Amino acid sequence: RRNFGTGSSREQAPQALKHLGVAALVAESFAGLFYRNAINLGLPAVVCADARRIRAGDQVRVDPQAGRIENLTTGEALACEPIPAHLMQMLGDGGLVPHLEKRLARQRQSGESGR
């Protein structure tokens, strides 16, 4: 799908997908605001030019950091755009809010230990 999430400017759309158990999104491209909302909520959105090669029911393993999708059903490996390191760190922290909370806690700790 091209421009996945077009017309969805609210974070409820990727939030609903995450709530339903979606672990990652794979599409040929994403609407910009939808992409950022997904990342902010801790839901990886992987851009893959060959996303249409994945069929309904295929099991895949997504490595957003390496930019690779392995189709476990067909054995095919697909190249995709890697998610930048700073966004991977945010995803690893669970999204924007947990990421910021973690950074603020570290700042508080380093400020307190410096006293």
C-alpha positions as CSV (number, residue, x, y, z in Angstrom):
1,R,0.0,0.0,0.0
2,R,1.3,3.5,-0.9
3,N,0.8,6.4,1.5
4,F,-0.6,4.1,4.2
5,G,-2.5,6.2,6.8
6,T,-3.4,9.0,4.4
7,G,-6.1,11.1,5.9
8,S,-5.4,10.0,9.4
9,S,-4.0,12.9,11.3
10,R,-4.9,11.6,14.8
11,E,-2.9,9.2,16.8
12,Q,-5.9,7.0,17.4
13,A,-5.4,5.1,14.1
14,P,-1.9,3.7,14.9
15,Q,-3.0,3.4,18.5
16,A,-5.9,1.1,17.5
17,L,-3.5,-1.0,15.4
18,K,-1.1,-1.4,18.3
19,H,-4.0,-2.2,20.6
20,L,-5.1,-5.0,18.2
21,G,-1.6,-6.5,18.6
22,V,0.1,-5.3,15.4
23,A,3.8,-5.4,16.1
24,A,5.0,-3.4,13.1
25,L,3.6,-1.8,10.0
26,V,5.1,-2.4,6.5
27,A,4.1,-0.4,3.5
28,E,5.5,1.1,0.3
29,S,5.2,4.5,1.9
30,F,3.4,6.2,4.8
31,A,1.6,9.5,5.1
32,G,4.0,11.7,7.1
33,L,1.9,12.5,10.1
34,F,0.6,8.9,10.4
35,Y,4.3,7.6,10.3
36,R,5.3,10.0,13.1
37,N,2.3,9.1,15.2
38,A,3.0,5.4,14.8
39,I,6.7,5.9,15.9
40,N,5.6,8.2,18.7
41,L,3.4,5.4,20.0
42,G,6.2,2.8,19.8
43,L,4.8,1.1,16.6
44,P,7.5,0.6,14.0
45,A,6.5,1.7,10.5
46,V,8.8,0.2,7.9
47,V,9.0,1.6,4.3
48,C,9.5,-1.3,1.9
49,A,9.3,-0.7,-1.9
50,D,8.5,-4.4,-2.3
51,A,5.8,-4.6,0.4
52,R,3.3,-6.0,-2.2
53,R,5.3,-9.2,-2.4
54,I,4.0,-10.0,1.1
55,R,0.7,-11.8,0.9
56,A,-2.1,-12.1,3.4
57,G,-1.3,-14.8,5.8
58,D,2.5,-14.7,5.3
59,Q,4.5,-14.7,8.5
60,V,7.3,-12.2,8.4
61,R,10.2,-11.1,10.7
62,V,10.8,-7.4,10.5
63,D,14.2,-5.9,11.4
64,P,13.5,-2.2,11.2
65,Q,17.1,-1.3,12.3
66,A,18.8,-3.3,9.6
67,G,16.1,-2.5,7.0
68,R,15.2,-6.1,6.3
69,I,12.1,-8.1,6.2
70,E,12.3,-11.9,6.1
71,N,9.2,-13.7,4.8
72,L,9.2,-16.8,6.8
73,T,6.5,-18.3,4.6
74,T,8.3,-18.0,1.3
75,G,11.9,-17.7,2.5
76,E,12.3,-14.4,0.6
77,A,14.2,-11.5,2.1
78,L,13.1,-7.9,1.3
79,A,15.2,-4.8,1.6
80,C,13.5,-1.8,3.2
81,E,14.5,1.6,4.6
82,P,16.1,1.2,8.0
83,I,14.6,3.3,10.7
84,P,17.1,5.9,11.9
85,A,19.0,5.1,15.2
86,H,17.4,8.0,17.1
87,L,13.9,6.7,16.2
88,M,14.9,3.1,17.0
89,Q,16.0,4.3,20.5
90,M,12.5,5.9,20.9
91,L,10.8,2.7,19.7
92,G,13.0,0.7,22.2
93,D,11.8,3.0,25.0
94,G,8.2,2.4,24.0
95,G,7.4,5.6,22.2
96,L,7.9,9.3,22.6
97,V,6.4,9.8,26.1
98,P,8.4,6.9,27.7
99,H,11.5,8.0,25.8
100,L,11.2,11.6,27.2
101,E,10.4,10.3,30.7
102,K,13.6,8.2,30.6
103,R,15.7,11.1,29.4
104,L,14.3,13.4,32.1
105,A,14.9,10.8,34.8
106,R,18.6,10.5,33.6
107,Q,18.9,14.3,33.7
108,R,17.5,14.4,37.2
109,Q,19.8,11.6,38.4
110,S,22.9,13.3,36.9
111,G,21.9,16.6,38.4
112,E,21.4,15.1,41.8
113,S,24.6,13.1,41.8
114,G,26.5,16.3,40.9
115,R,25.5,18.1,44.1
